[in-house]
């Protein structure tokens, strides 16, 4: 059941995003003239508060690193819990497009609550108040943070980070005059995240690239004869493979409907070409002179210069059309009267 390995790093990304919210907090110390004589950027690190308190209580040793300075902040995660209030159907799916242009069908993500505790440690009351006042105004009580949850399908979501509680200020000023004073305040948050399952790496079969409809003379297809078949497939409206079929042999302005190319042997009437971003329909060909319809499929008409590449839009380009591209349709109809039935499993008429 769990054979497909998947690690979307959603929890990791949420932890990093949470930490970046508080990495630009400063403490300003002012003199009697309200001028800053000291500006300190408050450092923040991931880790339990007990670890930092233990370091603070260590006796300084000149042979080792200097003791931890205050103020500073630390944060850590708690126990994940399922959020039933955001539950969706287990069988509900949605469609997405991977970065490679392939369609992907995924199950809806599972909602979980990720508790995070932010601990603030300072030496002075005023430092603690200044830090808290830089944080609390942004949470009412939640703050939405946009996180790129799954890069492969471009899934970005606003993750609410809810401020649940602000603890009472804890003053650890005990002992003699050599004991360091530690003021501690803990802010409790909940990140409402979504966890996704495996992302299909290739799922070309999920997109319909051909529609085929057979019309019968009656509703009972076993006894009625087949009369007509209609087929529709995507048609590219731009060149994808940059084949440079030929080049312009003259300058071309916006009003000209005929022009000469260097070699028209690979071009066919009633097909499409592209020059730059403009698409054209070839009406007729006489030696190397083309008569065309300009601005086909709504593409902008523009002027072109001698030597510009002329690209034929062929079936090879039709195969490269992506689901997110603009495209038209190739339509074909066939008359029948044989009473046969098309078998989708075999791919033939039976």
C-alpha positions in Angstrom: 0.0 0.0 0.0 2.8 2.4 0.8 5.1 1.2 -1.9 5.3 4.6 -3.7 7.7 6.8 -1.9 6.7 10.4 -1.6 8.3 13.3 0.3 6.9 16.7 -0.6 8.7 18.5 2.3 5.5 20.3 3.3 6.2 20.2 7.0 9.8 21.4 6.4 8.6 24.2 4.2 6.1 25.3 6.8 8.7 25.4 9.5 11.1 27.4 7.4 8.3 29.8 6.4 7.3 30.3 10.1 10.9 31.1 11.0 11.3 33.7 8.3 8.3 35.6 9.7 10.4 36.6 12.7 13.9 37.0 11.2 13.7 40.8 10.9 13.0 41.9 14.5 15.2 44.5 16.1 15.7 45.9 19.6 16.4 49.7 19.9 18.1 51.1 23.0 17.8 54.8 23.3 19.4 57.5 25.4 17.7 60.3 27.3 17.4 62.3 24.0 15.5 59.3 22.4 18.4 58.7 20.1 19.4 55.1 19.2 22.8 54.2 20.7 22.3 50.5 20.1 20.3 48.5 17.5 20.3 44.7 17.9 18.8 42.2 15.5 17.1 39.5 17.5 18.5 36.1 16.4 16.1 33.2 15.9 16.9 29.5 15.7 15.0 26.2 15.6 15.3 24.2 18.8 13.8 23.6 22.2 13.8 26.5 24.7 15.4 24.1 27.4 18.5 23.8 25.3 19.1 27.6 25.2 18.3 27.9 28.9 20.9 25.3 29.7 23.5 27.2 27.8 22.6 30.4 29.6 23.1 28.7 33.0 26.6 27.4 32.1 29.6 29.1 33.7 31.7 31.0 31.2 34.9 29.3 30.3 37.6 31.4 28.6 38.7 28.3 26.6 35.3 27.8 25.0 32.8 29.8 23.0 31.3 32.8 24.6 27.9 32.3 26.4 24.7 32.9 24.6 23.7 36.5 24.5 20.2 38.0 25.0 17.7 38.7 23.5 17.0 35.7 21.3 14.1 33.6 20.0 13.7 29.9 19.4 10.8 27.8 18.0 9.9 24.2 17.9 7.0 22.1 16.6 4.5 20.0 18.6 2.2 17.1 18.0 0.5 16.9 14.6 -3.3 16.4 14.7 -5.9 15.8 12.0 -8.3 18.7 11.4 -11.7 17.2 10.7 -13.3 20.6 10.2 -11.4 20.9 6.9 -12.1 17.3 5.8 -13.0 16.6 2.2 -14.2 13.4 0.5 -11.6 10.6 0.4 -12.4 9.9 -3.3 -12.4 13.5 -4.5 -9.6 14.4 -7.0 -8.4 17.4 -8.9 -6.4 17.8 -12.1 -3.1 19.6 -12.4 -0.3 20.2 -14.9 3.3 19.2 -14.0 6.3 21.4 -14.7 7.0 19.0 -17.7 3.6 19.9 -19.2 2.0 16.5 -18.4 -1.5 16.3 -16.8 -1.7 14.8 -13.3 -4.7 13.5 -11.4 -4.3 13.8 -7.6 -6.4 13.1 -4.6 -7.3 16.0 -2.4 -4.8 16.8 0.3 -5.3 15.8 3.9 -5.7 18.7 6.5 -3.5 18.7 9.6 -2.8 21.1 12.4 0.9 21.7 13.1 1.4 23.4 16.6 4.5 25.7 16.8 5.8 27.4 19.9 7.8 30.6 19.7 9.9 31.3 22.8 11.3 34.8 23.4 14.2 35.2 25.9 15.3 38.6 27.0 17.2 40.3 29.9 15.1 43.4 30.2 11.3 43.9 30.4 11.4 46.7 27.8 13.2 44.4 25.3 10.5 41.8 25.8 7.7 44.3 25.2 9.3 45.7 22.1 9.6 42.2 20.5 6.0 41.3 21.4 4.6 44.5 20.0 6.4 43.8 16.7 4.7 40.5 16.4 1.1 40.7 17.8 -0.4 43.3 15.5 0.0 41.0 12.5 -2.1 38.2 13.9 -5.8 38.7 14.1 -5.6 36.0 15.2 -4.3 34.4 12.0 -1.8 35.4 9.4 -1.8 33.8 5.9 1.5 32.8 4.5 1.8 31.7 0.9 3.9 28.5 0.6 4.8 26.7 -2.6 3.7 23.3 -1.3 4.5 21.2 -4.4 6.8 22.7 -7.0 6.2 20.0 -9.5 2.6 21.1 -10.1 2.9 24.7 -9.0 0.6 24.2 -6.0 0.8 27.3 -3.9 -1.6 27.8 -1.0 -2.2 30.4 1.7 -1.5 28.6 5.0 -3.2 30.2 8.0 -0.9 30.5 11.0 -3.1 31.1 14.0 -1.9 32.7 17.3 -3.6 30.7 20.0 -2.1 32.0 23.2 0.5 34.3 24.8 1.9 33.0 28.0 2.4 35.0 31.2 5.9 36.6 31.4 8.2 34.3 33.3 11.0 36.0 35.3 13.8 33.6 36.3 15.6 36.1 38.6 16.6 34.0 41.5 19.8 33.5 43.5 22.7 35.9 44.1 23.8 38.9 42.1 25.9 36.7 39.8 22.9 34.8 38.5 21.8 35.9 35.0 18.2 37.2 34.7 16.1 35.5 32.0 12.7 36.8 31.0 10.7 34.2 29.0 7.5 34.6 27.0 6.0 31.8 24.9 3.7 32.4 21.9 1.6 29.3 20.8 0.7 29.1 17.1 -1.1 26.6 14.9 -0.2 26.2 11.2 -3.2 24.7 9.3 -1.3 22.7 6.7 -2.3 20.3 3.9 -0.4 17.0 3.3 -0.3 15.6 -0.3 0.2 12.1 -1.5 2.5 11.0 -4.3 2.7 13.2 -7.4 2.5 11.2 -10.7 5.7 11.7 -12.7 4.0 10.9 -16.1 0.3 10.6 -16.7 -0.2 11.4 -20.4 -3.3 9.0 -20.5 -5.4 11.4 -18.4 -5.8 14.0 -21.2 -8.2 13.4 -24.1 -6.4 14.1 -27.4 -9.0 12.6 -29.7 -12.8 12.5 -29.8 -14.5 10.1 -32.2 -18.3 10.0 -32.6 -20.3 7.5 -34.8 -23.8 8.4 -35.8 -26.3 5.5 -36.4 -29.6 5.5 -38.2 -31.4 4.4 -35.1 -31.0 4.1 -31.3 -30.3 0.4 -31.4 -26.7 0.4 -32.7 -26.8 -3.4 -33.1 -29.6 -3.3 -35.6 -29.2 0.1 -37.1 -26.5 1.0 -39.8 -23.7 3.4 -39.1 -24.1 6.5 -41.2 -21.4 9.1 -40.2 -18.2 9.4 -38.2 -16.9 12.6 -36.7 -13.3 13.0 -35.4 -11.8 16.0 -33.6 -8.1 16.3 -32.6 -6.1 19.3 -31.2 -4.6 21.6 -33.9 -1.6 23.7 -33.0 -1.8 27.4 -33.8 1.9 28.0 -33.5 5.2 26.2 -34.4 6.6 24.1 -31.6 9.6 22.3 -33.3 11.1 25.4 -35.0 11.7 23.4 -38.2 12.4 26.5 -40.3 10.7 25.1 -43.4 11.8 28.0 -45.6 12.5 31.7 -45.4 10.9 34.9 -46.7 12.4 36.1 -50.0 11.0 39.6 -49.6 9.8 42.1 -47.0 6.1 41.7 -46.0 3.9 44.5 -44.7 0.6 44.1 -42.8 -1.6 44.4 -45.9 0.0 42.0 -48.3 -1.8 38.7 -49.0 0.8 37.2 -51.3 4.5 36.9 -51.0 7.5 34.9 -52.2 9.5 32.4 -50.2 12.9 31.0 -51.0 11.6 27.4 -51.4 7.9 26.3 -51.3 8.4 22.6 -52.1 7.7 21.6 -48.5 4.5 23.7 -48.2 1.0 22.5 -49.0 -2.2 24.5 -49.7 -4.9 24.5 -47.0 -2.3 24.1 -44.3 -0.9 26.6 -41.8 2.4 28.4 -41.4 3.8 30.8 -38.9 6.1 33.7 -39.3 7.1 35.1 -35.9 3.9 35.2 -33.8 1.6 35.5 -36.8 -0.2 32.4 -38.1 -1.3 32.2 -41.8 -3.5 29.8 -43.8 -2.1 29.0 -47.2 -4.8 29.3 -49.9 -2.7 28.6 -53.0 0.9 28.1 -54.1 2.4 29.1 -57.5 6.0 28.1 -57.7 7.5 30.0 -54.7 4.7 32.5 -54.3 2.1 32.0 -51.6 -1.4 33.4 -51.3 -2.5 33.4 -47.7 -5.1 34.4 -45.1 -3.3 36.7 -42.6 -3.7 36.5 -38.8 -5.3 33.1 -38.8 -6.9 32.0 -35.5 -6.8 35.5 -34.2 -3.0 35.9 -34.1 -1.8 39.5 -34.5 -0.9 40.6 -38.0 2.5 42.2 -38.2 5.2 43.1 -40.7 8.1 40.8 -41.5 11.5 41.1 -43.1 13.3 39.2 -45.9 15.1 36.2 -44.4 12.6 35.6 -41.5 11.9 32.0 -40.9 8.7 30.5 -42.3 7.7 27.4 -40.2 5.1 24.9 -41.4 2.6 23.9 -38.7 2.3 20.2 -39.1 1.0 17.1 -37.3 4.2 17.0 -35.4 3.4 20.3 -33.8 -0.2 19.1 -33.0 1.4 16.4 -30.9 3.3 18.9 -28.9 0.3 21.0 -27.8 0.1 21.3 -24.0 -3.2 21.4 -22.1 -2.5 25.0 -21.0 -1.8 26.2 -24.6 -4.3 27.9 -26.9 -5.2 25.6 -29.8 -7.9 24.9 -32.3 -9.3 21.6 -33.7 -8.8 19.4 -36.7 -12.2 18.1 -37.7 -12.9 15.2 -40.1 -16.2 13.5 -41.1 -16.6 10.1 -42.9 -19.7 8.7 -44.5 -20.5 5.0 -43.7 -23.3 2.6 -44.4 -21.8 -0.7 -43.3 -23.5 -1.1 -40.0 -20.2 -1.9 -38.3 -19.4 -0.8 -34.7 -16.1 0.7 -33.5 -14.4 -1.3 -30.6 -12.5 1.1 -28.3 -10.7 -1.9 -26.7 -9.4 -3.2 -30.1 -9.2 0.2 -31.7 -10.8 -1.1 -34.9 -14.3 -1.5 -36.5 -15.9 -4.9 -35.9 
